[in-house]
Amino acid sequence: MKITKQQQALKSAADDAEFFLQPLLTAQVNAGQVAVAVERVLRMSLTDAGLPVSPRTGVVLRGTTVKVEAQRIATTLLERRNVPGQDRQVAA
């Protein structure tokens, strides 16, 4: 199975988000805050990877959106970080 440039960029962006945000996750950080931070990291990483960028909407993805990917990654980060009392579900 051939991996597309978008899939490679999303994987790299998810790795970037985990690298930068994982140390900052505490019980005081909620899932919505994590999703917003992940979305910012994704936008920077995907733009750096050379994916098309629209001045109006930002990075253009096929079959998904930056917001959906940010929510998915945020949920994964929170599941990996076992902080008692932390909300692990990101609202859609």
LINJOQUI-V995555 format. One record per residue. N is the residue number from 1. RES is the residue in three letters. PSI is psi in degrees with one decimal (* if undefined). OMEGA is omega in radians with two decimals (NA if undefined). BURIAL is 1 if it has 9 or more other C-alpha atoms within 8 Angstrom, else 0. Layout:
[[N | RES | PSI | OMEGA | BURIAL] [N | RES | PSI | OMEGA | BURIAL]]
//
This chain:
[[1 | MET | 126.1 | -3.12 | 0] [2 | LYS | 133.1 | 3.12 | 0] [3 | ILE | 130.4 | -3.12 | 0] [4 | THR | 164.7 | 3.09 | 0] [5 | LYS | -38.7 | 3.13 | 0] [6 | GLN | -44.2 | 3.13 | 0] [7 | GLN | -42.1 | 3.10 | 0] [8 | GLN | -44.0 | -3.13 | 1] [9 | ALA | -39.9 | 3.11 | 1] [10 | LEU | -40.2 | 3.11 | 1] [11 | LYS | -45.9 | 3.12 | 0] [12 | SER | -41.1 | 3.12 | 1] [13 | ALA | -39.3 | 3.09 | 1] [14 | ALA | -40.5 | 3.08 | 1] [15 | ASP | -41.6 | 3.09 | 0] [16 | ASP | -46.2 | -3.13 | 1] [17 | ALA | -44.2 | 3.13 | 1] [18 | GLU | -44.0 | -3.12 | 1] [19 | PHE | -46.0 | -3.07 | 0] [20 | PHE | -33.6 | -2.98 | 0] [21 | LEU | -28.0 | -3.08 | 1] [22 | GLN | -44.5 | -3.13 | 1] [23 | PRO | -18.2 | -3.08 | 0] [24 | LEU | -8.7 | -3.08 | 0] [25 | LEU | 122.2 | 3.09 | 1] [26 | THR | 175.4 | 3.11 | 0] [27 | ALA | -22.6 | -3.12 | 1] [28 | GLN | -13.0 | -3.13 | 0] [29 | VAL | 126.8 | 3.14 | 1] [30 | ASN | 167.5 | -3.05 | 1] [31 | ALA | -36.5 | 3.13 | 1] [32 | GLY | -41.0 | 3.11 | 0] [33 | GLN | -40.8 | 3.13 | 0] [34 | VAL | -42.9 | -3.13 | 1] [35 | ALA | -40.0 | 3.12 | 1] [36 | VAL | -44.5 | 3.13 | 1] [37 | ALA | -42.6 | 3.12 | 1] [38 | VAL | -41.2 | -3.14 | 1] [39 | GLU | -40.5 | 3.11 | 1] [40 | ARG | -44.4 | 3.13 | 0] [41 | VAL | -41.8 | 3.13 | 1] [42 | LEU | -47.6 | -3.12 | 1] [43 | ARG | -43.2 | 3.13 | 1] [44 | MET | -46.8 | -3.09 | 0] [45 | SER | -42.5 | -3.13 | 1] [46 | LEU | -37.0 | 3.08 | 1] [47 | THR | -43.4 | 3.10 | 1] [48 | ASP | -30.5 | -3.14 | 0] [49 | ALA | -5.0 | 3.07 | 0] [50 | GLY | 15.8 | 3.08 | 0] [51 | LEU | 153.1 | -3.11 | 1] [52 | PRO | 139.4 | 3.14 | 0] [53 | VAL | 128.1 | 3.07 | 1] [54 | SER | 133.1 | 3.13 | 0] [55 | PRO | -31.1 | -3.09 | 0] [56 | ARG | -42.3 | -3.02 | 0] [57 | THR | -6.2 | -3.12 | 0] [58 | GLY | -146.0 | -3.09 | 0] [59 | VAL | 134.4 | -3.13 | 1] [60 | VAL | 121.4 | 3.12 | 1] [61 | LEU | 153.2 | 3.07 | 1] [62 | ARG | 128.0 | 3.03 | 0] [63 | GLY | -1.2 | 3.13 | 0] [64 | THR | -179.9 | 3.07 | 0] [65 | THR | 162.6 | 3.10 | 1] [66 | VAL | -38.9 | -3.12 | 1] [67 | LYS | -44.3 | 3.12 | 0] [68 | VAL | -44.1 | 3.13 | 1] [69 | GLU | -38.5 | 3.11 | 1] [70 | ALA | -41.6 | 3.12 | 1] [71 | GLN | -41.2 | 3.13 | 1] [72 | ARG | -46.0 | -3.12 | 1] [73 | ILE | -40.5 | 3.12 | 1] [74 | ALA | -43.3 | 3.12 | 1] [75 | THR | -43.4 | 3.11 | 1] [76 | THR | -44.4 | 3.12 | 0] [77 | LEU | -43.1 | -3.12 | 1] [78 | LEU | -33.4 | 3.09 | 1] [79 | GLU | -36.7 | 3.14 | 0] [80 | ARG | -29.9 | -3.14 | 0] [81 | ARG | 107.4 | -3.07 | 0] [82 | ASN | 81.2 | 3.12 | 0] [83 | VAL | 118.2 | -3.13 | 0] [84 | PRO | 136.3 | 3.07 | 0] [85 | GLY | 6.8 | -3.10 | 0] [86 | GLN | 135.3 | 3.09 | 1] [87 | ASP | 118.4 | -3.06 | 0] [88 | ARG | -10.2 | -3.13 | 1] [89 | GLN | 132.8 | 3.09 | 0] [90 | VAL | 126.6 | 3.12 | 1] [91 | ALA | 135.6 | -3.12 | 0] [92 | ALA | * | NA | 0]]
//
